[in-house]
Amino acid sequence: MTLPPELDRVLRDYEQAWRSSDEVVLAKLFAHDGFVLR
């Protein structure tokens, strides 16, 4: 399945941030206020 480039990039960024436990990047990907709950 081929994803639109924008969605593909977000998912790959998410995967990398999740693996490295980078809460800052995770928050910036999905939250307007840059906040992520633990």
C-alpha positions in Angstrom: 0.0 0.0 0.0 1.3 3.4 -0.9 0.6 6.2 1.5 0.4 9.9 0.6 3.9 11.5 1.2 2.7 13.7 4.1 1.2 10.7 6.0 4.2 8.5 5.2 6.5 11.1 6.7 4.5 11.6 9.8 4.3 7.9 10.5 8.1 7.4 9.9 8.8 10.4 12.2 6.5 8.9 14.8 8.2 5.5 14.6 11.6 7.0 15.0 10.5 9.3 17.9 8.8 6.3 19.6 11.8 4.1 19.4 14.1 6.8 20.8 11.5 7.8 23.5 11.7 11.4 22.2 8.6 13.0 23.9 9.3 16.4 22.4 9.1 15.1 18.9 6.1 13.0 19.6 4.3 16.0 21.1 5.1 18.2 18.2 3.8 15.6 15.7 0.3 15.4 17.3 -0.4 18.2 19.7 -0.8 21.9 18.9 0.4 22.8 22.4 3.4 20.5 22.3 2.2 18.5 25.3 2.2 14.7 25.6 0.8 12.6 28.4 2.8 9.8 29.9 
